Every structure is written in structure tokens, then in C-alpha cells.
Amino acid sequence: MNREDVCAKLTQAGLNLIQQALSIFDRDLRLAVSNRQYRLMFDLPDELTRPGTSFEDTIRYLVLRGEYGEVEDVEDAVRLRVDQARTFSPHYMERRRANGRMISVEGSPLQQGGWVTVYTDITGIKAQEALLRARSEELSEELLAHAERLAQANRELAATNAALEEAKRELTEMEARTRLVTEMMPAHIAHVGPDLHYTFSNRRLSAIMPGSLSDIVGRPAPEALGAETFARIEPGLRRALKGEANVFEITHAASGRRIRIALTPDHGAGDQIQGVYALSMDVTEEAQARAALSQSSKRELAAQLTSGLAHDFANLLTIILGLQGRLQRLPGLPAGAGELSRATLAAARRGGTLLDRIASISGPREIRPQPTDLAALLADLRIMAGPSLPEGIGLDILVAELPGPVLLDSGSLQDSLLNLILNAKDAIGGGAGRITLTARPVRDTWLEISVADTGPGFSEKALRHGLDPFFTTKGGEGSGLGLSMVYDHTKLSGGTVKLTNRAEGGAKVTLRLPLRQAGTKRAEPLLVLLVEDTEEIRTDVREMLRGLGHNVIEAASADEAAELVDLPGLDLILSDIGLPGGTNGIDFAQGLIGRGHPARIVLMTSLPPGDALRSRAGAIPVLTKPFTIDDLAGFLARKEAA
């Protein structure tokens, strides 16, 4: 016999011990549950006490037997009582049965539909009331009537209170489920009042916007978000408080992440706006992919526009070079003609170089990121750039420690950095100076590489147009495509380029590229026993484990899990701490460890660190909910390595 059958039998046995008659009909007016007193009180045949019995059939049986006295039309009497039942309204009544006994009937609707009715034999109570009325000369008729009305009102109030308690329980369960769902979502969900104070928030703000506060309910938005971030969000909040829903994206300055924010007015019960619902998501990777796609489209358009012109221009340059070469070889040229011819040839060759650089910008090109040792790449760059730097100009390369190889198109990056170093050399000019190249990770989102010099810095015009194709400050010596090519390569990789002047003097060009760690070897698939009593969480964790390549079997309690722990090949047991029944997850895990179970055992919980129950886990690893698939993978890998 399974657990559900045992519970059903225990429930029925308990109901049969109640001295009052009880019936529960569902929303379709069919009997769901009744006890023995229900059958005995109304002397019902067995077929009218079985689950699924129609309420209409039961009423018809009682009407025909005279339970409701004499009626002129049986079907009208049945229809009247069925229609009253369909209103599902709380009710209390007292009536005399055909056998002369008095009963009270108390009905309460259920949140799930249907109602529960309790029938009480009050014949003795009514007899006592009659005796009291007959023998008590001091009590007036009015006082007795009032007492009866008060007693009936109290019984009706008790029925209403029972219905309210049931509704409160359902509401509490619904709130708990809603809280669980919001905590599991990879987004910050919140409600802001008209005074811009948070009235609700899940605990994901600091995960979406690192550096923000976590406990923000009751705090003003500028304090929770920080002044700079709030300044970017405030216009959208103001529009939402005026009734305009809006969606926009900002760059979170502290982390460099791209955040999409959706703001929806809370109209409340009336027309007055009660606040704003806010949903914030990290869309950094999406924005990087979108920028790369946009840049690729621009490149294709530029290629279409310039390919024909470049072809014709190349033909003209070929003709010019050929004619000037023949002209230079002619004997007896006038004075100065040879010098003009050489200048014309030099200009034509520069035109050819310009065509090559146009082709490198507008022509089709693919970014091919490969696992790259950044420190080694920059060491090679130093060797390449060294011979181009004159005496007196030094090159410093500073690299912050990275956890391992990163995915980069090393060729494009090396070309870009060499171009920036040569530009810095030209900016310093003939005097002494230093060029400093710095590379560092920005949180876990960007790889930031900057090239700074001690020259005069960018002019205001260069700061505005330095990344535009063909813009140059070198006069006839520059093509204006150097920084543009750096910009093109960086944007195609999903990054950004920023031109600034240093406070201590000199120019600085900063590249930000997506920081992507080179992938590690995929973990071997495991056979995992997942023990979790909440179905929704069990489903989510199961899909995470499967997404990591593992095979999963499931249990909803320690008792169910105990029947599965001896399956051959079981590698990992992942159990929640809070489990139903007499055995929690910690007791279950310690029991397995005590008998030397070979599988690796890990616990998970939403209890905070320091909780008394959680602290009982001791040396058993504990994963804190909510977590993402990356959190789960990292936790399992970290503990495996340990």
C-alpha cells in the first residue's frame, strides 16, 4: 500500500469518529468525501454515499422520502435546492426533519470550488431551550429570542471565519510560490512606490548590477542603485509614474554590463498609479552579439559601395604608375622633371596602400577567436614594436593576472595594438617619452586594454572624430584609417573603443573586449540521485543537471530516496535539507556517510549560512539556493577538485 492510500484511509477513519455528519461536494456538485454519520443521520443507501454521487440525486431521494415535508412538485423542490447550492455561499440554517428531530446545517465554500457541510443534531439543545423557556419566569420572551438570534449569528460568524481562514491559507501558499519563482528567475524583479522607495524586491539586484545593495526593501532607489545608475533610470521611472510603460537599456558603469530595464505602471484598484513594477536583466552577451552583427552589416554595405570605385581607382593608379615609370626612363628630361615624376610615383604608391587599407576595413572579414595567452601575446608585441621606437621612447606593458587563456582574435588584436603604439610614438614626436600598455579584467565581463602616452593629448576635434574613417591629424603623412581600423576590429569582436586625455597629460585609447574564458574539458557524465520535495524546483535542478550532461533519477522524500540509493553506478546524491516526513536531508546524508556509501553526497538549501539546521551539515558541502546552471557546474567542479 502506498503512502497516499495510507493517508486516505487514516483521513476516512478520523472523519468517521466525528459525531457530526459531514459531506464535501466539488465544484460540479458531486460527492467527494463523507463520513459514517452522514449515512446514518439521513439513512442513505450505499450508492448515495460513494464518491462521485450527484447532489441532485441525493436531494431527490430526501425530498421523495419526506425529509423536507410535503411538497407539491418534487422536481421544483429539487431544482430550488440545487440552484441554491450552485451559489457556493456560506450558510447556516436549522430545520426539523420528518422524524421530528432538529438539525443545524452549516455550509462553507472551498477555495478550490465546491463546499463542505456539517450537520449537527440539536434536538437535545432545543429541548433544553424549550424547558428553560417554560420554567424561567424571570427571563423575558424578548431576551430569549435575542439569545437565540445571537447564538445563530455566532454560528454563522464561525462559518464565515472558517471560510476566511481557508482563503488566508491559500493566499499564504500562493505568496510563497510567487516568492520562490521570483527568486529563481535570473532577473531583478521589484516594485517601487510613488515616493521612489522599494516596496518589494527579490534578492537578484546585486547579481544583475554588481556593487548594488541586496536588502533594498524600504530604501530609496538612489541609495539602492547608486547615484550614477539611478540618474540613468530616473527618466524612465518618472514616465512610468505618469502611466507610460517603457523599456530601455543602460550600461552599468561599475561593472560594464549592459542592462535591459522594463518599467510597468501599477494602476492598483483605481485610476491612481500606486507605483512601478521593474524588471532588470543582464543582456551584455546579447548586446555584444548585436553590436557585432550590426558592425558586420555595415562592413558588407561599405564593401558594396566601395568595391566598384576601388576597382576603377586601382586601374587608374596602375595606368599612372606605368606612364610615370616610362616617363622617368625617357632620356633628356628637362630640369626638375625627374623630381616631379618621382613625387608622382610616390603619390600613386600611397594611393595603392590606401586601397589596401580600405579593403581591410570594408571587405569581408571574420573574427576567429582562439584560446590565447594574453601575456605571451603582449610579449611578442613588445618584440615587434621595439625596432620602430626611437631612442628615448620607452614601452611599458602591464598585465593583470587572468585565470587562464582567453578567447581572442590574436592577429586582429596585435595589429590594433601595434597601430596604437605607433600612433603614440608619432604623438610624442622627437623628444623623450613613455608609452604604457595596460591589460586587466573588468569584473567578469570585459577585458580592458589601454595604450597611453606622454604626448600632448587629443585635440577636441580628435576626441570627437578620431574614430571616423579618413580623419587624420598628420596632414599629408596620414591616411586617417589607423584608428578607424582599430575601431572596426574591436566593434566586430563585440567591444568598444574610447578616446580620452589623461589628467597628467597625454592621450589614452581604451579598448574593451568581451572577456571569454577558454573552455575547459567537459565533466564526465554522472548518475545523480536528486532528492527534492518541491516539484517545480526538482524539475529546474533536473534540467540543469541534464544540461551539464548528467543522468538523473528523482525522489521527493528521504523514504523514496532510501529505496534508490543502492542502485549500481550511482555517482552523486544531491539532496535538499528540508524534506517531508521524519527524516530531513542532513539526517539522510549522515546516515549514508555513516554506512560508507560510495557516492559523493552534496546538500542544497535556501536556509542562510548560520541557520541552526544548516549548521548541522558539518563537513558536507552545501549549495545555497537560488542558483544558476553555471553556479551548479562551478560548485560541483570546485568540490570535485577539492
C-alpha positions in Angstrom: 0.0 0.0 0.0 1.5 3.4 -1.0 1.7 6.5 1.2 -1.3 8.2 -0.5 -3.6 5.1 0.2 -2.5 5.1 3.8 -3.2 8.8 4.2 -6.7 8.4 2.6 -7.6 5.5 5.0 -6.4 7.5 8.0 -8.4 10.5 7.0 -11.6 8.5 6.5 -11.1 6.8 9.8 -10.7 10.1 11.6 -13.8 11.5 9.9 -15.9 8.5 10.9 -15.1 9.2 14.6 -16.7 12.7 14.4 -20.2 12.7 15.9 -21.5 15.2 13.4 -22.4 14.3 9.8 -20.1 15.7 7.2 -20.1 15.9 3.4 -17.9 17.6 0.8 -19.2 18.2 -2.7 -16.9 19.5 -5.5 -17.5 22.4 -7.9 -19.5 20.0 -10.2 -21.9 19.2 -7.3 -20.6 15.6 -7.0 -19.8 14.0 -3.6 -16.0 14.0 -2.8 -15.9 12.9 0.8 -18.5 11.9 3.5 -18.4 10.2 6.9 -20.4 7.3 8.5 -22.6 9.8 10.5 -23.7 11.3 7.2 -25.1 8.0 6.0 -26.6 7.1 9.4 -28.2 10.5 10.1 -30.1 10.5 6.8 -30.4 6.7 6.4 -28.9 6.9 2.9 -28.3 3.9 0.8 -24.7 3.0 -0.1 -24.9 4.2 -3.7 -25.6 7.8 -2.4 -22.5 7.8 -0.2 -20.0 6.8 -2.8 -17.6 9.5 -4.3 -19.0 10.9 -7.5 -22.7 10.8 -6.4 -24.7 13.6 -7.8 -26.0 16.2 -5.3 -29.2 16.4 -7.3 -29.8 12.6 -6.9 -29.3 12.9 -3.1 -31.7 15.8 -2.8 -34.3 14.0 -4.9 -34.0 10.9 -2.6 -34.5 13.0 0.5 -37.5 15.0 -1.0 -39.3 11.8 -2.0 -38.8 10.4 1.5 -40.4 13.5 3.1 -37.2 14.9 4.6 -38.4 18.4 3.7 -42.1 17.9 4.5 -44.8 17.7 2.0 -44.1 19.4 -1.4 -46.4 20.0 -4.3 -43.9 19.5 -7.1 -40.9 17.2 -6.4 -38.8 18.5 -9.3 -39.3 22.1 -8.4 -38.2 21.4 -4.8 -35.1 19.6 -6.1 -34.3 22.3 -8.6 -34.6 25.0 -5.9 -32.1 23.4 -3.6 -29.7 22.6 -6.4 -29.8 26.2 -7.6 -29.1 27.4 -4.0 -26.1 25.1 -3.8 -24.6 26.4 -7.0 -24.2 29.9 -5.4 -21.5 28.4 -3.2 -22.3 30.9 -0.4 -21.7 30.4 3.3 -24.9 29.5 5.1 -26.4 28.3 8.4 -29.9 27.1 9.0 -31.9 25.0 11.4 -34.8 22.7 10.4 -37.0 20.0 11.7 -36.7 16.6 9.9 -39.6 14.3 9.0 -38.7 12.1 12.1 -39.2 15.1 14.4 -35.5 15.7 15.2 -34.0 19.1 14.9 -30.7 19.6 12.9 -28.4 22.5 12.2 -26.9 22.8 8.7 -23.6 24.8 8.3 -22.0 25.1 4.9 -18.8 26.8 3.8 -17.4 27.2 0.3 -13.9 25.9 -0.5 -11.2 27.9 -2.3 -10.8 25.1 -4.9 -14.6 25.1 -5.6 -17.4 23.2 -4.0 -18.3 23.3 -0.3 -18.1 21.4 3.0 -21.3 20.9 5.0 -21.6 19.9 8.7 -24.9 18.5 10.0 -25.5 18.6 13.8 -28.4 17.0 15.7 -29.5 19.8 18.0 -32.7 18.1 19.3 -31.3 18.0 22.9 -30.2 21.6 22.8 -33.6 22.7 21.5 -35.4 20.7 24.2 -33.3 22.4 26.9 -34.1 25.7 25.4 -37.8 24.9 25.5 -37.6 23.7 29.1 -35.7 26.8 30.0 -38.4 28.9 28.3 -41.2 27.1 30.1 -39.6 27.2 33.6 -38.0 30.5 33.7 -40.4 33.2 34.6 -37.7 35.8 35.1 -36.4 35.7 31.6 -38.5 37.7 29.2 -39.6 36.4 25.9 -37.5 39.2 24.2 -34.3 38.2 26.0 -34.7 34.5 25.0 -35.4 35.5 21.4 -32.3 37.7 21.4 -30.2 35.0 22.8 -31.4 32.6 20.1 -30.6 35.1 17.4 -27.2 35.8 18.9 -26.4 32.1 19.0 -27.4 31.7 15.4 -25.4 34.7 14.4 -22.4 33.3 16.2 -22.7 30.1 14.3 -22.9 31.9 11.0 -19.9 34.0 12.0 -18.0 30.9 12.8 -18.8 29.5 9.4 -17.6 32.7 7.7 -14.4 32.7 9.8 -13.7 29.2 8.7 -14.0 30.3 5.1 -11.8 33.3 5.7 -9.1 31.1 7.3 -9.1 28.8 4.3 -8.8 31.7 2.0 -5.9 33.1 4.1 -4.1 29.8 3.9 -4.4 29.6 0.1 -3.2 33.2 -0.2 -0.1 32.4 2.0 0.7 29.4 -0.1 0.3 31.5 -3.3 2.6 34.2 -1.9 5.2 31.6 -1.0 5.1 30.1 -4.5 5.4 33.6 -6.1 8.4 34.4 -3.9 10.1 31.1 -4.9 9.5 31.8 -8.6 10.9 35.4 -8.4 14.0 34.2 -6.5 14.7 31.5 -9.1 14.5 33.9 -12.1 17.8 35.3 -13.5 16.5 38.8 -13.3 15.9 41.6 -10.7 12.1 41.9 -10.0 10.9 44.8 -7.8 8.2 47.3 -7.1 8.9 51.0 -6.4 6.3 53.2 -4.7 5.4 56.7 -5.9 8.0 58.1 -3.4 10.7 56.0 -5.2 11.2 53.7 -2.3 11.3 50.0 -2.9 8.3 48.1 -1.5 9.2 44.7 -2.9 12.4 43.1 -4.3 13.8 39.7 -4.9 17.5 39.1 -4.0 18.9 39.4 -7.5 19.8 43.1 -7.7 23.5 42.7 -6.7 23.8 39.7 -9.1 22.5 41.8 -12.0 24.2 45.1 -11.1 27.3 44.2 -9.0 28.1 46.6 -6.3 24.4 47.4 -5.6 22.7 46.7 -2.3 21.0 43.4 -1.7 18.5 44.2 1.1 16.7 47.2 -0.5 13.0 46.9 0.6 12.2 50.3 2.3 15.2 52.0 0.9 15.1 54.9 -1.7 16.1 54.0 -5.2 19.1 56.3 -5.4 20.6 54.7 -2.3 19.9 51.1 -3.5 21.2 51.6 -7.1 23.9 54.3 -6.6 23.6 57.9 -7.8 25.0 57.3 -11.3 22.8 54.3 -12.1 19.7 55.9 -10.7 20.3 59.0 -12.8 20.1 56.9 -15.9 16.9 55.1 -14.8 15.1 58.0 -13.2 13.6 59.4 -16.5 12.0 56.0 -17.2 10.7 55.8 -13.7 9.1 59.3 -14.0 7.4 58.3 -17.3 6.1 55.1 -15.7 4.7 57.0 -12.7 2.8 59.1 -15.3 1.3 55.9 -16.8 3.7 55.2 -19.6 5.2 51.7 -19.7 8.7 51.8 -21.2 11.7 49.5 -21.9 15.3 50.7 -22.3 18.9 49.7 -21.9 21.7 51.2 -19.9 25.4 50.4 -19.3 26.0 49.8 -15.6 29.1 51.9 -15.1 30.5 49.9 -12.1 30.6 46.5 -14.0 30.4 47.5 -17.6 27.3 45.2 -18.0 24.5 46.1 -20.4 21.2 46.0 -18.5 17.7 46.0 -20.0 15.1 47.5 -17.8 11.3 47.2 -18.3 9.1 49.6 -16.2 5.3 49.0 -15.9 2.9 51.3 -14.1 1.0 49.8 -11.2 -2.6 51.1 -11.6 -3.8 49.5 -8.4 -7.5 49.2 -7.8 -8.4 52.6 -9.4 -7.0 55.0 -11.9 -4.4 56.4 -9.5 -0.9 54.9 -10.0 0.3 53.0 -7.0 3.9 52.7 -8.1 6.1 51.0 -10.8 6.9 47.3 -11.4 10.6 46.9 -12.5 12.2 44.0 -14.3 16.0 44.3 -14.9 18.0 41.7 -16.9 21.7 41.4 -17.8 21.8 41.4 -21.7 25.5 42.0 -22.0 26.2 39.0 -24.3 23.1 39.8 -26.4 24.3 43.4 -26.8 27.8 42.3 -27.8 26.4 39.9 -30.3 24.0 42.6 -31.6 26.9 45.1 -32.0 29.0 42.6 -33.8 26.1 41.8 -36.2 25.5 45.5 -36.8 29.1 46.1 -37.5 29.2 43.2 -39.9 26.2 44.6 -41.7 27.9 48.0 -42.0 31.0 46.3 -43.4 29.1 44.5 -46.0 27.3 47.7 -47.1 30.7 49.5 -47.2 32.1 46.7 -49.3 29.2 47.0 -51.8 29.6 50.8 -52.0 33.4 50.9 -52.4 34.2 47.8 -54.4 33.3 49.3 -57.8 35.1 52.6 -57.1 38.2 50.8 -55.7 38.4 48.6 -58.7 38.3 51.6 -61.1 40.7 53.6 -58.9 43.1 50.7 -58.9 43.1 50.6 -62.7 43.8 54.3 -62.9 46.7 54.0 -60.4 48.1 51.2 -62.5 48.0 53.4 -65.6 49.6 56.3 -63.7 52.4 54.2 -62.3 53.1 52.7 -65.7 53.1 56.1 -67.5 55.2 57.7 -64.8 57.7 54.9 -65.0 58.0 55.2 -68.7 58.3 59.0 -68.4 61.1 58.7 -65.8 63.1 56.4 -68.1 63.0 58.8 -71.1 66.4 60.4 -71.9 66.9 64.1 -71.8 64.2 65.1 -69.4 64.0 68.8 -68.6 65.4 70.0 -65.3 63.1 69.1 -62.4 61.0 66.7 -64.5 62.6 63.7 -62.9 61.9 65.0 -59.4 58.2 65.6 -60.3 58.0 62.1 -61.8 59.4 60.6 -58.6 56.9 62.5 -56.5 54.0 61.4 -58.7 55.1 57.7 -58.4 55.3 58.1 -54.6 51.8 59.6 -54.5 50.5 56.7 -56.7 52.1 54.1 -54.4 50.4 55.8 -51.4 47.1 55.5 -53.3 47.7 51.7 -53.6 48.4 51.5 -49.9 45.2 53.4 -49.2 43.3 50.9 -51.3 44.7 48.0 -49.3 43.6 49.6 -46.1 40.1 50.4 -47.5 39.8 46.7 -48.5 40.8 45.6 -45.0 38.1 47.8 -43.5 35.2 47.3 -45.9 35.9 43.9 -47.3 34.6 40.7 -45.8 36.4 39.5 -42.7 35.7 37.0 -39.9 36.7 37.2 -36.3 38.4 33.9 -35.3 38.7 33.8 -31.5 41.2 31.3 -30.2 42.4 30.4 -26.7 45.2 33.0 -26.2 47.8 33.5 -23.6 47.5 37.3 -23.3 50.8 37.8 -21.5 52.7 35.8 -24.2 50.8 37.8 -27.0 51.9 41.1 -25.4 55.5 39.9 -25.0 55.6 39.2 -28.8 54.1 42.6 -29.4 57.0 44.2 -27.5 59.5 42.5 -29.8 57.6 43.6 -32.9 57.2 47.2 -31.7 60.7 47.7 -30.3 62.6 48.4 -33.5 60.0 51.1 -34.5 60.5 53.1 -31.3 63.3 55.7 -31.4 65.8 56.2 -28.7 64.3 57.9 -25.7 60.8 56.5 -26.0 60.1 53.5 -23.7 57.4 50.9 -23.8 55.9 49.6 -20.5 53.5 46.6 -20.6 51.5 45.8 -17.5 49.2 42.7 -17.5 46.9 41.9 -14.6 46.7 38.2 -13.7 44.0 36.2 -15.6 42.7 32.8 -14.5 43.7 31.3 -17.8 43.7 31.6 -21.6 41.0 33.9 -23.1 39.2 33.7 -26.4 40.7 36.4 -28.7 41.4 37.0 -32.4 45.1 37.5 -31.6 46.0 38.7 -35.1 43.5 41.5 -35.1 44.3 42.5 -31.6 48.0 42.5 -32.2 47.5 44.7 -35.4 45.3 47.1 -33.4 47.7 47.5 -30.5 50.7 47.9 -32.8 48.8 50.6 -34.7 48.1 52.4 -31.3 51.7 52.1 -30.2 53.0 53.7 -33.5 50.3 56.4 -33.2 51.5 57.1 -29.6 55.2 57.3 -30.9 54.2 59.8 -33.5 52.3 61.8 -30.9 55.3 62.0 -28.6 57.4 63.2 -31.5 61.2 63.5 -31.5 61.6 64.0 -27.7 61.7 61.5 -24.9 58.6 59.9 -23.5 56.9 56.7 -22.5 54.1 54.5 -23.8 52.2 52.4 -21.3 50.1 49.4 -22.4 47.8 48.1 -19.6 45.6 45.0 -19.7 43.2 44.0 -17.0 39.8 42.2 -16.5 36.8 44.4 -15.5 34.8 42.2 -13.2 33.9 39.0 -15.2 32.6 40.9 -18.2 35.3 42.7 -20.1 39.0 42.6 -21.0 40.2 46.2 -20.9 43.4 47.1 -22.8 44.6 50.7 -22.8 47.5 52.4 -24.6 48.6 55.8 -23.0 51.4 58.2 -24.0 53.1 61.2 -22.6 52.5 63.4 -25.7 50.3 66.5 -26.0 47.0 64.5 -25.9 44.0 64.6 -28.3 42.6 67.8 -29.6 38.8 68.5 -29.0 38.2 67.7 -32.7 40.2 64.5 -32.5 38.2 63.3 -29.4 35.0 63.8 -31.5 36.2 62.4 -34.8 39.3 60.4 -34.2 37.5 57.1 -34.9 35.9 58.3 -38.2 37.4 56.9 -41.4 39.9 59.2 -43.1 40.2 61.6 -40.2 43.9 62.4 -39.5 45.9 65.0 -37.7 49.1 64.1 -39.6 48.4 66.1 -42.7 49.6 64.5 -45.9 51.5 61.9 -43.9 48.4 60.1 -42.6 45.7 58.1 -44.3 43.2 58.6 -41.4 42.4 54.8 -41.4 44.6 53.7 -38.5 42.2 54.4 -35.6 39.2 53.6 -37.8 40.7 50.1 -38.4 41.2 49.6 -34.7 37.6 50.7 -34.1 36.4 48.3 -36.8 38.2 45.3 -35.4 37.1 46.0 -31.9 33.5 46.5 -32.7 33.4 43.4 -34.8 34.6 41.5 -31.7 31.7 42.9 -29.7 33.8 45.5 -27.9 34.1 49.3 -27.6 36.8 52.0 -28.2 37.2 55.1 -26.1 39.4 58.1 -26.6 40.4 60.3 -23.6 43.1 62.6 -22.4 45.0 61.8 -19.2 44.8 64.2 -16.2 48.6 64.2 -16.0 49.0 64.9 -19.7 49.0 62.7 -22.8 46.4 60.7 -24.8 44.8 57.4 -23.9 42.9 54.9 -26.1 41.0 52.2 -24.2 39.7 49.0 -25.8 37.1 46.8 -24.1 36.7 43.3 -25.5 34.3 40.6 -24.2 36.1 38.6 -21.6 35.5 35.0 -22.5 37.5 32.3 -20.8 38.7 29.4 -23.0 36.5 26.4 -22.3 37.7 23.5 -20.2 37.2 19.8 -20.7 33.6 18.8 -20.2 33.0 16.8 -17.0 32.3 13.1 -17.3 28.5 12.3 -17.2 27.4 11.2 -13.7 24.4 9.2 -12.5 22.7 11.6 -10.0 20.0 10.9 -7.4 18.1 14.2 -6.9 16.1 14.4 -3.7 13.8 17.4 -3.6 10.2 17.6 -2.4 9.1 20.7 -4.3 8.2 19.6 -7.8 9.0 22.9 -9.6 12.5 23.1 -8.0 13.1 19.4 -8.7 12.2 20.0 -12.3 14.5 23.0 -12.6 17.5 21.3 -11.0 16.9 18.2 -13.0 17.1 20.2 -16.3 20.3 21.9 -15.0 21.9 18.6 -14.3 20.9 17.2 -17.7 22.1 20.4 -19.3 25.5 19.6 -17.8 25.4 16.1 -19.4 24.4 14.1 -16.3 21.8 11.4 -15.9 19.2 12.0 -13.2 16.8 9.9 -11.1 14.5 11.6 -8.7 12.9 11.2 -5.3 10.5 13.5 -3.3 11.4 12.4 0.2 14.1 10.6 2.2 11.9 7.5 2.3 11.7 7.4 -1.5 15.4 8.1 -1.9 16.3 5.2 0.5 14.8 2.8 -2.0 17.1 4.1 -4.7 20.5 4.7 -3.0 21.7 1.2 -3.7 21.3 1.4 -7.5 24.5 0.3 -9.2 26.6 3.0 -10.7 25.2 5.9 -8.5 27.9 8.6 -8.6 26.3 11.7 -6.9 23.4 12.3 -4.4 22.1 15.9 -4.4 19.5 16.3 -1.6 17.6 19.3 -0.2 18.0 19.8 3.5 14.2 20.3 4.2 12.4 17.1 3.3 8.9 15.9 4.4 8.5 13.2 6.9 10.6 12.3 9.9 14.0 12.3 8.1 15.5 15.6 6.8 18.2 15.9 4.2 21.0 16.2 6.8 19.9 13.0 8.7 19.6 11.2 5.4 23.1 12.3 4.2 24.8 11.5 7.5 23.1 8.1 7.5 24.6 7.3 4.1 28.0 8.5 5.2 27.8 6.5 8.3 27.4 3.3 6.4 30.1 4.2 3.9 28.0 4.8 0.9 30.4 5.2 -2.1 28.5 8.1 -3.9 29.5 11.7 -3.4 26.9 13.5 -1.3 26.0 17.2 -1.6 23.2 19.1 0.1 21.3 22.2 -1.1 19.1 24.6 0.8 17.6 28.1 0.8 18.4 28.4 4.6 21.0 31.2 5.2 24.5 30.4 6.5 24.5 30.3 10.2 21.0 28.8 10.4 20.9 26.1 13.2 19.6 23.3 10.9 22.0 24.2 8.1 25.0 24.2 10.6 24.3 20.6 11.4 25.6 19.7 7.9 29.1 20.0 9.2 31.7 19.0 6.6 29.0 18.0 4.0 29.1 20.5 1.1 26.0 22.8 0.9 24.9 24.7 -2.2 22.7 27.8 -1.5 19.5 28.4 -3.4 18.7 30.0 -5.7 21.5 29.1 -8.1 22.0 29.0 -11.9 23.4 26.2 -14.1 26.8 28.0 -14.0 26.6 28.2 -10.2 25.8 24.4 -10.1 28.5 23.5 -12.5 31.1 25.6 -10.7 30.1 24.3 -7.3 30.3 20.6 -8.4 33.6 21.2 -10.2 35.1 23.1 -7.3 34.2 20.5 -4.8 35.3 17.7 -7.1 38.7 19.3 -7.3 38.9 19.7 -3.6 
